Amino acid sequence: MTQTIALGATGITMSAQGAGTWQWGDRRVWGYGGAYAQDEVAAAYAASRNAGITFFDTAEIYGSGVSETLLGAFVRADPERERLVIATKYAPLPARLTSQAVARALDASLKRLGMERVDLYQVHWPYSLIRLDTLMSALADQVHAGKVRAVGVSNYSARAMRRTHELLARRGVPLASNQVHYSLLHRQPEWNGVLAACRELNVRLIAYSPLEQGILTGKFHTDAAGARLPLLRRLQSGYGAAKLRATLPLIEALRVIGVAHDGKTPAQVALNWLMRQGALPIPGAKNAAQAAANAGALGWELSDEEVVRLSKFDIR
Ligand SMILES: NC(=O)c1ccc[n+]([C@@H]2O[C@H](COP(=O)([O-])OP(=O)(O)OC[C@H]3O[C@@H](n4cnc5c(N)ncnc54)[C@H](OP(=O)(O)O)[C@@H]3O)[C@@H](O)[C@H]2O)c1
């Protein structure tokens, strides 16, 4: 039986872990269309669903809309569509200056998804030329129009989140979530106030890059020089050989703890640790094997002592 959690104060519930879908259609960072393509991501969707995952996260910019199109097709063919919680994101691009621009972007996302309503509509990042009150009012309008079930934000600071929470509350809409970078190798939400604000305001923290883009699987640690980390990811993440080596003790601790839980992998232990913080991790998978492995983080729990032991590794 998969654990379920609440999406803040919205009344929506979903599996305690979700699935990210940036990989589904993105060529530049993830190489979609090369070593993996539509068949592999369809199998990743099926494997996630078989393992009880009911929350899927996409964005209008992932693969320039391809991720939404693929996810929409998988969901529409799913016999249990009604149980699923589908999230997408609005990109606050500089040219989008009015509430009509929000409505047009949402309509385009819904068209690609092939849906009349999306469960969670998130603002992808906080930098926007639209005033925050205009933006939140435009989003609340879409909730009242029935095209959006819940509103979330992403990459918002604790302060911006509090302001957003207040603006939406004036329109009778609870802020559902703040999706931020959070993993055992990226602990910023703990010290920048975002995790505390989420707990205080009953806003779900959705943890992106929960495996630190694959580093927490331990698969890049087999080569001490770190040469196996793909170049683009090395540049993007800043994980050169020395920084990667510094994470080895954490990977070892994840391995040891995993062994004590019937052979859980470092990745599964790292995802379970995030759930124990109250976060909803959304690991991205390119294929069925990765999706099934990630879902193995569900259905068991780290002990309090293990959570504390892992939390002590604060590598910056
Ligand atoms: N809101 C935002 O600004 C934002 C930003 C980033 C991501 N996101 C969301 O968060 C999701 C997850 O973040 P992410 O994709 O950056 O990072 P992630 O989930 O930490 O890492 C995903 C990558 O790790 C590798 N991987 C995943 N599972 C694995 C497994 N079981 N075994 C071995 N390798 C595995 C795969 O890459 P390889 O096979 O190539 O190693 C995969 O593409 C995204 O899909 C997206 O929905 C949101």
The ligand as a Gaussian input file, in Angstrom:
#p B3LYP/6-31G(d) Opt

LIG

0 1
 N       10.980000      23.728000     -10.858000
 C       12.187000      23.706000     -11.355000
 O       12.822000      24.756000     -11.575000
 C       12.811000      22.366000     -11.669000
 C       14.185000      22.262000     -11.960000
 C       14.713000      20.985000     -12.211000
 C       13.883000      19.863000     -12.193000
 N       12.539000      20.006000     -11.938000
 C       11.639000      18.822000     -11.879000
 O       12.198000      17.853000     -11.008000
 C       12.345000      16.607000     -11.681000
 C       13.560000      15.877000     -11.154000
 O       14.731000      16.692000     -11.150000
 P       15.978000      16.404000     -12.111000
 O       15.531000      15.677000     -13.301000
 O       16.694000      17.702000     -12.257000
 O       16.980000      15.505000     -11.227000
 P       16.939000      14.083000     -10.505000
 O       15.586000      13.548000     -10.418000
 O       17.728000      14.290000      -9.268000
 O       17.832000      13.201000     -11.494000
 C       17.281000      12.682000     -12.681000
 C       18.359000      11.938000     -13.480000
 O       19.066000      11.003000     -12.656000
 C       19.274000       9.780000     -13.362000
 N       18.485000       8.765000     -12.635000
 C       17.202000       8.885000     -12.160000
 N       16.820000       7.769000     -11.528000
 C       17.849000       6.917000     -11.576000
 C       18.064000       5.605000     -11.100000
 N       17.126000       4.958000     -10.394000
 N       19.260000       5.006000     -11.342000
 C       20.235000       5.655000     -12.018000
 N       20.098000       6.900000     -12.513000
 C       18.916000       7.539000     -12.290000
 C       18.776000       9.986000     -14.789000
 O       19.800000      10.536000     -15.620000
 P       20.926000       9.664000     -16.356000
 O       20.359000       8.327000     -16.666000
 O       21.291000      10.480000     -17.543000
 O       22.070000       9.593000     -15.365000
 C       17.734000      11.071000     -14.583000
 O       17.534000      11.825000     -15.752000
 C       12.405000      16.981000     -13.167000
 O       12.042000      15.914000     -14.014000
 C       11.411000      18.128000     -13.210000
 O       10.078000      17.622000     -13.276000
 C       12.026000      21.235000     -11.653000

